[in-house]
Amino acid sequence: MAASGIAAGAIAVADIANRCGYPNAIGLDMGGTSTDISLVYDGEIRTTKQWQVEYGFPISFPSIEVLTIGAGGGSLAWIDEAGSLRNGPTSAGADPGPACYGWGGVEPTNTDANLALGRLGSSLIGGALNLDVDAAEKAIRRVVADRLEVDTDTAASNIIQVANANMADAVRLLSIRRGYDPRDFVLVVCGGAGALHGAALAKELNIPTVVVPPHPGITSAQGCLLVDIRHDLSAMFQGLVTEIDTAALEREFVRLEREGLERLEHEGVPADRMVLDRSISMRYSGQWRSLTVSATAGPGFLTEAVERFHEEHERDYSFRRDDTPVEIYQIGLRAIGTTPKPQFPRESVPFTETPVVTAHRSVYFDELGRRVEAPVYNRDDLRFGTEIEGPAIISQLDSTTVVLPGTTAVIDEWANIRINILQEIK
C-alpha cells in the first residue's frame, strides 16, 4: 500500500526482461516528478527490509527495493549560489507544469529542454496537448543560458546531461555499490519520459542494450496484472552454523511452511499454484549486519547456504572470510500463490518492408555537437524485424524514444524496441 505502483513497475520490468531472455535487468521508470530504479538479478527482484516513506517513517517488512530520486519530466533546472547548474528535486508538477504547457509555468524543466532540443515534438498525447517551443526556449534562456553565457541549445543539452548524471549515479548506487556490473544487465526504460533518456544513460553506464516496452507509460499498471499472492514469514533462530541443531532448524522451517500453506489455502490458492521458498539470514560471528540467502530443502542445505553467504558477502562488501565462524541470525519463508498471467502477443514472421518516415525534425545531439534533420517514425508502424539506424525519433501516444547516433533500434517479436548501444559514431 505504501509503494504499490512503484513495486508493480519493478515487477513489470522483471517480466519484460525475462520474456526477452535477459536474467539481469535494471529498471528505469521515469515519470513527471521522479524516477524509480529497480534491479533484477538472475531473474529475482532485489528486496529489502529497511526502507522508509516520506519524512523518514521507517518500514521494516520485506518489500521490493526501489531507489527513487527527484528526476522527472517536470524537474526544474536551476542555478545554485555557486553558479552551478542543478536539476531537481523540485518539480513543476502537473500545475502549473513545464513552461511549454502554457499553464502558467515559467521555470525550465526537463520537458522544456527535450522540446527545445527537438527530441520532443510540438504535441503530446496524440495531439491532445500542444507544446509551446518559444515558451520553453524563453525559460531556458532566462534561467540557464543567460546566466551561464551559452546558447539555448547548449543550455538545454546541459540540463538533460545533469538529469542523466543524477539518474546514472542512482543506478550506480543500486548496482556497482552492491557488487553488480551494469555491463551484465539490460536497461528496461518505462514511464512517459524513460525512453527519452534511456540510450544516453546506457552509454554513460556501459550497458549494452536498452529495452523500451510497447507501452512505456502504463508499465506500472501492467505490473499490477503480474503480481502473485505472497506471504513473508520469519522466525528468529540464532547460533553458530557449526553448533546448531540441524534437526531443530528443519522443524522450524516446517512450522513456517505449515503456516504459509494455511494462509494460501485460506485465500483459495490451488495446491498446484503454491510455491514455498526458504531463506536464511547469516552473518560473520561478531558482526551486526546480516545477509539473506536462499536455502533449499534436503540434505546438505546448510553447507550450500553458507557457501552462498560467502559469495554474496564478497559481492556486496568486496571480501569474504571462509575461516571466520558463520552465525545464523534468522530464517524466513516466502509462501507464494502464483496467479494466472496475461498472455502478450508475439510475432513469428519478421516484417521486411522499410518503415515509413512520417516527418523530419531538427534535433540536437550531444554526440554530434550540432543539430541534424532526424527522421521521425510512428511506433504503431514498426513491426517485428524492423531496424532503424540512429539518429532517429520514434513517437507514440504515451512516450517518445530517442535513438542516438551510433546506435541501432530493432523491433523484437514482443514489439519491444531494443536499442543496441555501439561504441563508435559513424
C-alpha positions as CSV (number, residue, x, y, z in Angstrom):
1,M,0.0,0.0,0.0
2,A,2.9,2.4,0.7
3,A,4.6,1.9,-2.7
4,S,2.3,-0.4,-4.7
5,G,2.7,1.5,-8.0
6,I,6.5,1.6,-7.7
7,A,6.7,-2.1,-6.9
8,A,4.3,-3.0,-9.7
9,G,6.6,-1.2,-12.1
10,A,9.6,-3.3,-10.9
11,I,7.6,-6.5,-11.4
12,A,6.7,-5.5,-14.9
13,V,10.4,-4.8,-15.7
14,A,11.4,-8.3,-14.5
15,D,8.7,-9.8,-16.7
16,I,9.7,-7.8,-19.8
17,A,13.4,-8.7,-19.3
18,N,12.5,-12.4,-18.8
19,R,10.5,-12.6,-22.0
20,C,13.4,-11.0,-23.8
21,G,15.8,-13.6,-22.4
22,Y,17.6,-11.3,-20.0
23,P,18.0,-12.7,-16.5
24,N,19.6,-9.4,-15.3
25,A,17.9,-6.1,-15.7
26,I,17.9,-2.6,-14.4
27,G,14.5,-0.9,-14.4
28,L,14.3,2.9,-15.0
29,D,10.8,4.2,-14.6
30,M,10.8,8.0,-15.3
31,G,7.6,9.9,-15.0
32,G,6.7,13.5,-14.4
33,T,8.2,14.1,-11.0
34,S,10.6,11.2,-10.2
35,T,12.5,8.2,-11.4
36,D,12.2,4.8,-9.8
37,I,15.2,2.5,-10.2
38,S,15.0,-1.3,-9.6
39,L,17.3,-4.2,-10.1
40,V,16.7,-7.8,-11.2
41,Y,19.5,-10.3,-10.8
42,D,19.3,-13.9,-12.0
43,G,15.5,-13.4,-12.5
44,E,14.9,-12.3,-8.9
45,I,14.0,-8.7,-7.9
46,R,16.1,-7.4,-5.1
47,T,14.1,-6.9,-1.9
48,T,14.9,-5.0,1.3
49,K,13.6,-4.9,4.9
50,Q,14.9,-1.4,5.6
51,W,13.2,1.4,3.7
52,Q,11.1,4.4,4.5
53,V,8.4,6.6,3.2
54,E,8.2,10.4,3.2
55,Y,9.7,12.3,6.2
56,G,11.7,9.3,7.4
57,F,9.0,6.9,8.6
58,P,10.7,3.5,8.6
59,I,9.1,0.4,7.3
60,S,10.8,-2.9,8.3
61,F,8.8,-5.6,6.5
62,P,10.1,-7.1,3.2
63,S,9.5,-5.1,0.1
64,I,10.8,-4.8,-3.4
65,E,13.8,-2.5,-3.3
66,V,13.3,0.6,-5.4
67,L,15.5,3.7,-5.3
68,T,13.5,6.9,-6.1
69,I,15.1,10.2,-7.0
70,G,13.7,13.6,-7.9
71,A,14.3,13.4,-11.7
72,G,11.3,13.6,-14.0
73,G,9.9,15.4,-16.9
74,G,8.8,18.2,-14.6
75,S,12.0,18.5,-12.6
76,L,13.2,22.1,-12.6
77,A,16.6,23.3,-13.8
78,W,18.2,26.0,-11.6
79,I,21.5,27.7,-10.9
80,D,22.8,27.4,-7.3
81,E,24.6,30.1,-5.3
82,A,28.0,28.9,-6.6
83,G,26.8,29.3,-10.2
84,S,26.5,25.6,-10.9
85,L,23.6,24.1,-12.9
86,R,21.3,21.8,-10.9
87,N,18.3,19.6,-11.8
88,G,15.5,18.8,-9.4
89,P,14.4,17.5,-7.0
90,T,11.9,20.4,-7.1
91,S,9.3,19.8,-9.8
92,A,6.9,22.0,-11.7
93,G,4.3,19.3,-11.0
94,A,1.1,19.0,-13.0
95,D,0.1,22.5,-12.2
96,P,1.5,24.8,-13.4
97,G,3.6,22.2,-15.2
98,P,6.5,22.9,-17.6
99,A,6.8,26.3,-19.3
100,C,5.9,24.7,-22.7
101,Y,2.5,23.6,-21.4
102,G,1.3,27.2,-21.3
103,W,-0.5,26.7,-18.0
104,G,1.5,29.4,-16.1
105,G,4.8,27.7,-15.5
106,V,7.8,29.9,-16.2
107,E,10.7,27.8,-15.0
108,P,12.6,25.4,-17.3
109,T,12.1,21.7,-16.9
110,N,13.5,18.5,-18.5
111,T,10.4,18.5,-20.7
112,D,11.2,22.1,-21.9
113,A,14.8,21.1,-22.5
114,N,13.8,18.0,-24.6
115,L,11.4,20.1,-26.6
116,A,13.9,22.8,-27.2
117,L,16.4,20.2,-28.4
118,G,13.8,18.8,-30.9
119,R,13.7,15.4,-29.1
120,L,10.0,16.0,-28.3
121,G,7.5,17.0,-30.9
122,S,5.2,20.0,-30.7
123,S,2.4,18.0,-29.2
124,L,1.8,15.1,-26.7
125,I,-0.8,12.5,-26.1
126,G,-1.7,12.1,-29.8
127,G,-2.2,15.9,-30.3
128,A,-4.3,16.4,-27.2
129,L,-1.7,18.7,-25.6
130,N,0.1,21.3,-27.8
131,L,3.6,22.4,-26.6
132,D,4.9,26.0,-26.9
133,V,8.6,25.8,-28.1
134,D,9.1,29.5,-27.8
135,A,8.0,29.5,-24.1
136,A,10.4,26.6,-23.4
137,E,13.3,28.4,-25.0
138,K,12.5,31.6,-23.3
139,A,12.5,29.9,-19.9
140,I,15.8,28.2,-20.6
141,R,17.4,31.4,-21.8
142,R,16.3,33.4,-18.8
143,V,17.2,30.9,-16.1
144,V,20.2,29.0,-17.5
145,A,21.6,30.2,-20.9
146,D,22.0,33.9,-20.0
147,R,23.5,33.2,-16.6
148,L,26.0,30.6,-18.0
149,E,26.6,32.7,-21.1
150,V,25.8,29.9,-23.5
151,D,23.4,29.5,-26.4
152,T,20.0,27.9,-25.9
153,D,20.9,24.5,-27.4
154,T,23.9,24.2,-25.1
155,A,21.9,25.2,-22.1
156,A,19.1,22.7,-22.9
157,S,21.7,20.0,-23.5
158,N,23.4,20.7,-20.2
159,I,20.0,20.5,-18.4
160,I,19.5,17.0,-19.8
161,Q,23.1,16.0,-19.1
162,V,22.7,16.9,-15.4
163,A,19.4,15.0,-15.2
164,N,21.1,12.0,-16.8
165,A,24.1,12.2,-14.4
166,N,21.7,12.2,-11.4
167,M,20.0,9.1,-12.7
168,A,23.3,7.4,-13.6
169,D,24.5,8.0,-10.0
170,A,21.4,6.4,-8.6
171,V,21.8,3.4,-10.9
172,R,25.4,3.0,-9.7
173,L,24.2,3.1,-6.0
174,L,21.9,0.2,-6.7
175,S,24.3,-1.8,-8.9
176,I,28.0,-1.1,-8.7
177,R,27.8,-0.3,-4.9
178,R,26.2,-3.7,-4.4
179,G,28.8,-5.5,-6.5
180,Y,26.8,-5.8,-9.7
181,D,28.4,-4.8,-13.0
182,P,26.0,-2.8,-15.2
183,R,27.6,-4.3,-18.3
184,D,26.0,-7.6,-17.4
185,F,22.5,-6.0,-17.4
186,V,19.9,-4.8,-19.8
187,L,18.3,-1.4,-19.2
188,V,14.5,-1.5,-19.3
189,V,13.1,2.0,-19.6
190,C,9.5,2.9,-18.9
191,G,7.3,5.7,-17.8
192,G,6.4,8.6,-20.0
193,A,10.0,10.0,-20.1
194,G,12.2,7.0,-19.7
195,A,12.7,6.3,-23.4
196,L,13.9,9.9,-23.9
197,H,16.8,9.3,-21.7
198,G,17.4,5.5,-21.9
199,A,20.0,5.4,-24.6
200,A,22.1,8.2,-23.1
201,L,22.1,6.5,-19.7
202,A,23.1,3.2,-21.2
203,K,26.1,4.8,-22.9
204,E,27.1,6.5,-19.7
205,L,26.9,3.2,-17.7
206,N,28.2,0.9,-20.5
207,I,25.0,-1.0,-20.6
208,P,24.9,-2.8,-23.9
209,T,21.2,-2.9,-24.6
210,V,18.1,-0.8,-23.9
211,V,14.6,-2.3,-24.0
212,V,11.6,0.0,-24.5
213,P,8.3,-1.9,-24.0
214,P,5.4,-1.4,-26.3
215,H,3.5,0.9,-23.9
216,P,6.1,2.5,-21.5
217,G,3.5,4.9,-19.9
218,I,1.4,2.1,-18.4
219,T,4.2,-0.2,-17.2
220,S,3.1,0.0,-13.5
221,A,-0.5,-0.8,-14.4
222,Q,0.8,-3.8,-16.4
223,G,2.8,-4.9,-13.4
224,C,-0.4,-5.0,-11.3
225,L,-1.6,-7.8,-13.6
226,L,1.5,-9.8,-12.9
227,V,1.5,-9.8,-9.1
228,D,1.4,-13.1,-7.2
229,I,-0.1,-13.6,-3.8
230,R,2.8,-13.6,-1.3
231,H,3.3,-14.0,2.4
232,D,6.7,-13.4,4.0
233,L,7.2,-15.3,7.2
234,S,10.2,-15.3,9.5
235,A,11.4,-16.6,12.9
236,M,14.4,-15.9,15.0
237,F,16.9,-18.8,15.1
238,Q,20.4,-17.8,16.3
239,G,23.5,-19.8,16.7
240,L,26.8,-20.7,15.0
241,V,26.5,-22.9,12.0
242,T,28.9,-25.4,13.5
243,E,26.9,-25.7,16.7
244,I,23.2,-25.5,15.9
245,D,20.9,-28.5,15.9
246,T,20.0,-29.0,12.2
247,A,17.0,-31.1,13.2
248,A,15.6,-28.2,15.2
249,L,16.3,-25.9,12.3
250,E,14.4,-28.1,9.9
251,R,11.5,-28.3,12.4
252,E,11.3,-24.5,12.5
253,F,11.3,-24.4,8.7
254,V,8.5,-27.0,8.6
255,R,6.5,-24.9,11.1
256,L,6.8,-21.8,8.9
257,E,5.9,-23.9,5.8
258,R,2.8,-25.2,7.5
259,E,1.7,-21.6,8.4
260,G,2.4,-20.5,4.8
261,L,0.3,-23.2,3.3
262,E,-2.5,-22.5,5.7
263,R,-2.5,-18.8,4.6
264,L,-2.5,-19.7,0.9
265,E,-5.3,-22.3,1.4
266,H,-7.4,-19.6,3.3
267,E,-7.0,-17.4,0.2
268,G,-8.2,-20.1,-2.1
269,V,-4.9,-20.8,-3.9
270,P,-5.0,-24.3,-5.5
271,A,-2.2,-26.7,-4.3
272,D,-0.6,-26.7,-7.7
273,R,-0.1,-23.0,-7.6
274,M,1.6,-22.9,-4.2
275,V,5.4,-22.2,-4.0
276,L,7.5,-22.2,-0.9
277,D,10.9,-20.6,-0.8
278,R,13.2,-20.9,2.2
279,S,15.9,-18.3,3.2
280,I,18.4,-17.9,5.9
281,S,19.9,-14.7,7.3
282,M,23.5,-15.1,8.2
283,R,26.5,-13.0,9.4
284,Y,30.1,-13.5,10.3
285,S,30.3,-14.0,14.1
286,G,30.7,-10.7,15.8
287,Q,29.0,-8.6,13.0
288,W,25.7,-6.9,13.4
289,R,24.9,-6.8,9.7
290,S,23.4,-9.9,8.1
291,L,22.8,-11.1,4.6
292,T,19.8,-13.2,3.5
293,V,20.5,-16.1,1.1
294,S,18.2,-18.7,-0.4
295,A,18.1,-22.2,1.2
296,T,16.9,-25.4,-0.4
297,A,15.3,-28.3,1.4
298,G,17.1,-31.6,1.8
299,P,20.5,-32.9,2.9
300,G,23.4,-30.5,2.8
301,F,21.2,-27.4,2.5
302,L,23.1,-25.7,5.3
303,T,26.5,-26.2,3.7
304,E,25.2,-24.8,0.4
305,A,23.7,-21.8,2.2
306,V,27.0,-21.0,4.0
307,E,28.8,-21.1,0.6
308,R,26.2,-18.9,-0.9
309,F,26.6,-16.4,2.0
310,H,30.3,-16.2,1.4
311,E,29.7,-15.5,-2.3
312,E,27.1,-12.8,-1.6
313,H,29.2,-11.2,1.1
314,E,32.1,-10.9,-1.3
315,R,29.9,-9.3,-4.0
316,D,28.3,-6.9,-1.6
317,Y,31.3,-5.9,0.6
318,S,34.3,-7.0,-1.6
319,F,35.6,-9.6,0.8
320,R,34.9,-13.0,2.3
321,R,36.3,-14.8,5.3
322,D,36.0,-18.5,4.9
323,D,37.9,-19.2,8.1
324,T,35.5,-17.0,10.2
325,P,32.6,-18.7,12.0
326,V,29.2,-18.0,10.4
327,E,26.2,-17.3,12.6
328,I,22.6,-17.9,11.7
329,Y,20.5,-14.9,12.7
330,Q,17.0,-15.5,11.3
331,I,15.2,-17.9,9.0
332,G,12.5,-16.9,6.5
333,L,9.9,-18.3,4.1
334,R,8.1,-16.9,1.1
335,A,4.7,-18.5,0.6
336,I,3.7,-17.7,-3.0
337,G,0.4,-18.3,-4.7
338,T,1.1,-17.9,-8.4
339,T,-1.8,-16.1,-10.3
340,P,-2.8,-16.5,-13.9
341,K,-0.8,-14.1,-16.1
342,P,-2.0,-12.2,-19.1
343,Q,-0.7,-13.5,-22.5
344,F,1.2,-11.0,-24.5
345,P,1.1,-11.2,-28.4
346,R,4.2,-12.5,-30.0
347,E,5.1,-12.1,-33.7
348,S,6.7,-15.0,-35.5
349,V,7.4,-13.7,-39.0
350,P,9.7,-10.8,-39.4
351,F,8.4,-7.7,-41.3
352,T,10.6,-6.9,-44.3
353,E,9.2,-3.6,-45.6
354,T,11.0,-0.4,-44.9
355,P,9.3,1.7,-42.2
356,V,7.6,4.9,-43.3
357,V,9.2,8.2,-42.1
358,T,6.4,10.4,-41.0
359,A,8.5,13.6,-40.7
360,H,11.9,15.0,-40.3
361,R,12.8,17.2,-37.3
362,S,15.8,19.3,-36.4
363,V,17.3,17.6,-33.3
364,Y,20.4,18.4,-31.3
365,F,22.6,15.5,-30.3
366,D,25.5,15.8,-27.9
367,E,27.4,13.1,-29.7
368,L,27.5,15.3,-32.8
369,G,27.6,18.7,-31.1
370,R,25.1,20.0,-33.5
371,R,21.6,19.7,-35.0
372,V,20.7,17.2,-37.7
373,E,17.5,16.5,-39.6
374,A,16.5,13.3,-37.9
375,P,13.7,11.0,-39.3
376,V,10.6,10.6,-37.1
377,Y,8.8,7.3,-37.0
378,N,5.3,6.4,-35.7
379,R,5.8,3.4,-33.4
380,D,2.5,1.9,-34.5
381,D,4.0,1.5,-38.0
382,L,7.0,-0.5,-36.7
383,R,6.8,-4.3,-36.8
384,F,8.9,-7.3,-35.7
385,G,12.3,-7.3,-37.5
386,T,12.3,-3.6,-38.4
387,E,15.7,-1.9,-37.9
388,I,16.3,1.8,-37.5
389,E,19.7,3.4,-37.5
390,G,20.3,6.4,-35.3
391,P,19.9,9.3,-35.1
392,A,16.1,8.9,-35.2
393,I,13.0,9.7,-33.1
394,I,10.2,7.2,-32.5
395,S,6.9,8.8,-31.4
396,Q,3.9,7.2,-29.8
397,L,0.9,8.2,-27.7
398,D,2.4,7.7,-24.3
399,S,6.2,8.2,-24.8
400,T,9.0,9.3,-27.2
401,T,12.1,7.2,-27.9
402,V,15.4,8.8,-28.8
403,V,17.7,6.6,-31.0
404,L,21.1,8.2,-30.6
405,P,23.7,8.5,-33.4
406,G,25.8,5.3,-33.4
407,T,23.0,3.1,-32.1
408,T,20.6,0.8,-33.8
409,A,17.0,0.2,-32.8
410,V,15.4,-3.2,-33.6
411,I,11.8,-4.2,-33.0
412,D,11.7,-7.7,-31.4
413,E,9.0,-10.4,-31.5
414,W,7.3,-8.9,-28.4
415,A,7.0,-5.4,-30.0
416,N,9.7,-4.1,-27.8
417,I,12.3,-1.6,-29.1
418,R,15.8,-2.9,-28.4
419,I,18.4,-0.3,-28.8
420,N,21.9,-1.7,-29.3
421,I,24.5,0.7,-27.9
422,L,27.6,0.9,-30.1
423,Q,30.9,2.4,-29.2
424,E,31.7,4.4,-32.3
425,I,29.7,7.1,-34.1
426,K,30.0,7.0,-37.8
